[in-house]
């Protein structure tokens, strides 16, 4: 299998940062952006451009209040984008 074909089943590579859904699941909703920053701002999350500190991402999120975790995740994804997450080997 060439590198262009992807990973073989069972092959593991290091992925830096926490999944956004994991961060969201640790919080109770509703929640203000400033409170999320206080509680989880130091957390490094996975993004298509590589790991980023949540606090830095929240600076670019326009909403200040989130009724649900799903709403929070959607707003964060507007900033970080969607797509494949690079592994530490890439």
Backbone bond lengths (Angstrom), bond angles and torsions (degrees), N, CA, C in turn:
res aa  C-N    CA-C-N  psi(-1)  N-CA   C-N-CA  omega(-1)  CA-C   N-CA-C  phi
1 X - - - 1.445 - - 1.524 107.94 -
2 X 1.301 117.43 129.19 1.462 121.08 177.62 1.522 109.82 -85.15
3 X 1.338 116.65 164.01 1.463 121.12 178.30 1.519 111.35 -60.72
4 X 1.316 117.77 -28.36 1.456 121.68 -178.68 1.525 111.52 -71.45
5 X 1.329 118.00 -21.05 1.455 121.81 -178.73 1.523 112.50 -79.86
6 X 1.307 119.31 -12.78 1.455 122.40 -179.53 1.511 111.81 101.92
7 X 1.312 115.12 -168.50 1.459 121.56 -178.03 1.523 110.36 -87.07
8 X 1.315 115.88 142.65 1.457 120.51 173.70 1.518 108.24 -76.31
9 X 1.327 117.01 150.89 1.452 119.94 177.89 1.520 109.56 -57.64
10 X 1.324 115.25 136.42 1.448 120.31 179.25 1.520 113.68 88.43
11 X 1.319 117.78 -14.78 1.461 120.75 178.73 1.526 108.15 -78.07
12 X 1.326 117.08 134.11 1.470 120.62 -177.14 1.518 110.21 -120.66
13 X 1.314 114.39 139.41 1.455 121.37 174.17 1.520 108.18 -130.90
14 X 1.304 115.71 148.73 1.451 122.16 -179.58 1.529 110.51 -69.21
15 X 1.335 116.61 132.11 1.462 122.67 174.45 1.519 106.24 -119.05
16 X 1.325 116.56 120.28 1.462 120.83 -177.65 1.524 111.10 -81.43
17 X 1.324 115.90 141.56 1.451 121.89 177.33 1.519 112.32 94.93
18 X 1.324 114.43 162.08 1.465 121.43 179.38 1.521 109.64 -93.84
19 X 1.327 117.23 146.52 1.465 119.38 173.61 1.534 109.73 -63.89
20 X 1.310 117.21 142.03 1.459 121.92 -179.83 1.529 111.07 -57.60
21 X 1.314 117.61 -39.29 1.467 121.19 -179.86 1.527 111.22 -61.93
22 X 1.314 117.94 -34.13 1.470 120.57 178.62 1.526 109.99 -65.97
23 X 1.328 116.54 -43.02 1.466 120.48 178.31 1.524 109.39 -62.24
24 X 1.310 116.38 -46.46 1.461 121.86 -179.88 1.524 111.78 -59.85
25 X 1.314 117.17 -38.86 1.469 120.97 -177.85 1.523 112.44 -70.35
26 X 1.312 118.31 -20.18 1.470 121.11 179.29 1.526 112.09 -79.72
27 X 1.321 117.16 -11.00 1.461 121.46 -176.38 1.522 110.87 -104.30
28 X 1.332 115.80 158.42 1.460 121.25 171.90 1.517 107.56 -104.78
29 X 1.306 116.21 149.87 1.474 121.59 -173.50 1.508 109.51 -120.29
30 X 1.343 117.36 147.37 1.464 130.37 7.11 1.526 111.61 -77.68
31 X 1.351 114.55 164.88 1.461 120.00 -176.45 1.530 109.38 -153.52
32 X 1.336 116.44 141.48 1.464 121.60 174.46 1.518 109.77 -82.39
33 X 1.324 115.75 150.76 1.462 121.26 179.50 1.526 110.86 -56.59
34 X 1.324 117.40 -42.48 1.469 120.45 -178.91 1.525 111.53 -63.15
35 X 1.325 117.37 -34.58 1.466 120.63 178.64 1.533 110.76 -72.20
36 X 1.331 116.60 -36.92 1.464 120.10 175.51 1.522 109.34 -62.68
37 X 1.322 115.80 -42.71 1.460 120.47 178.91 1.525 110.67 -62.06
38 X 1.313 116.94 -42.31 1.461 120.70 179.62 1.535 111.35 -63.83
39 X 1.328 116.35 -42.22 1.464 120.72 -175.65 1.526 113.83 -81.33
40 X 1.320 117.38 -38.84 1.467 121.28 -171.11 1.526 113.74 -127.81
41 X 1.315 118.19 5.83 1.464 121.48 -174.89 1.515 114.94 -57.39
42 X 1.315 117.94 -30.88 1.462 121.82 -179.56 1.531 112.74 -78.21
43 X 1.326 116.42 -12.06 1.465 120.87 -178.42 1.520 110.47 -67.83
44 X 1.313 116.33 135.63 1.467 122.29 175.26 1.527 107.03 -93.51
45 X 1.344 115.63 125.86 1.459 120.54 -179.19 1.521 110.53 -109.46
46 X 1.320 115.20 158.23 1.466 122.13 176.80 1.526 109.28 -79.82
47 X 1.324 116.03 135.02 1.462 121.00 173.85 1.524 107.90 -137.38
48 X 1.335 117.16 162.00 1.466 119.41 176.89 1.534 113.29 -60.43
49 X 1.339 117.16 -21.44 1.466 121.21 178.89 1.516 112.50 -96.02
50 X 1.327 116.76 9.12 1.454 121.11 -178.53 1.516 110.50 106.49
51 X 1.319 117.55 175.77 1.463 121.33 -176.10 1.528 111.66 -65.27
52 X 1.354 115.06 141.07 1.471 121.78 177.10 1.514 109.14 -139.77
53 X 1.315 115.93 146.71 1.452 120.99 176.68 1.530 108.43 -72.67
54 X 1.333 116.89 132.88 1.458 121.64 -177.15 1.524 111.48 -57.39
55 X 1.304 118.27 -37.94 1.455 122.15 179.69 1.530 111.54 -56.15
56 X 1.319 116.87 -42.38 1.467 121.17 179.49 1.531 111.15 -67.75
57 X 1.325 116.43 -37.16 1.466 120.39 178.36 1.523 110.01 -67.21
58 X 1.326 117.04 -43.07 1.462 120.76 -178.27 1.523 112.75 -61.11
59 X 1.321 117.59 -26.15 1.465 120.38 177.03 1.520 111.77 -60.59
60 X 1.329 116.77 -28.31 1.462 121.29 -178.47 1.526 113.34 -96.72
61 X 1.321 118.04 -2.38 1.467 121.95 177.09 1.523 108.23 -83.61
62 X 1.331 116.74 127.10 1.464 120.77 -176.67 1.523 113.88 -77.94
63 X 1.330 117.38 -35.12 1.464 120.73 -178.82 1.528 110.27 -66.76
64 X 1.329 115.76 147.22 1.463 120.05 178.74 1.518 112.61 -113.67
65 X 1.339 117.08 -6.15 1.466 121.42 -177.50 1.518 108.44 -144.79
66 X 1.338 116.53 135.35 1.452 121.78 -178.47 1.520 108.97 -125.42
67 X 1.323 116.57 123.61 1.465 121.74 179.63 1.514 111.99 -74.24
68 X 1.333 115.88 -33.24 1.470 120.42 -176.41 1.524 110.35 -138.04
69 X 1.312 115.03 162.75 1.460 120.29 174.76 1.517 111.09 -62.94
70 X 1.297 117.03 -35.95 1.468 121.54 179.14 1.530 110.89 -62.70
71 X 1.329 116.61 -40.36 1.465 120.98 177.37 1.533 110.42 -65.10
72 X 1.327 116.38 -43.03 1.463 121.42 177.00 1.526 110.67 -58.88
73 X 1.334 116.89 -49.81 1.459 121.05 -178.72 1.527 111.69 -61.07
74 X 1.317 117.25 -40.70 1.467 120.43 179.57 1.522 111.08 -62.42
75 X 1.323 117.11 -41.88 1.463 120.67 179.60 1.518 112.05 -68.00
76 X 1.321 117.13 -39.07 1.463 120.07 177.47 1.522 110.06 -66.26
77 X 1.334 117.34 -41.12 1.470 120.44 -179.84 1.525 112.02 -65.72
78 X 1.337 117.50 -27.51 1.464 119.75 174.14 1.528 110.60 -61.93
79 X 1.308 116.82 -31.67 1.467 122.17 -179.65 1.527 111.18 -83.78
80 X 1.325 117.32 -47.69 1.470 119.97 -173.54 1.520 113.21 -87.58
81 X 1.327 117.18 -19.23 1.454 120.63 -177.34 1.515 111.25 84.44
82 X 1.318 114.88 -179.77 1.455 121.21 177.81 1.516 108.09 -130.10
83 X 1.284 115.55 158.09 1.458 119.85 179.60 1.499 110.83 144.96
84 X 1.323 117.05 -176.50 1.459 120.73 -178.85 1.525 111.88 -61.32
85 X 1.308 115.12 143.27 1.465 121.74 177.55 1.512 107.89 -97.23
86 X 1.333 117.44 124.65 1.472 118.53 -179.22 1.518 112.04 -68.16
87 X 1.320 115.96 146.61 1.453 120.55 174.67 1.519 109.02 -89.90
88 X 1.303 116.61 168.00 1.458 121.29 -178.76 1.532 110.59 -66.22
89 X 1.331 117.58 -21.89 1.465 121.94 -179.31 1.525 113.36 -82.30
90 X 1.332 117.22 -12.94 1.461 120.26 -175.80 1.508 111.87 -85.13
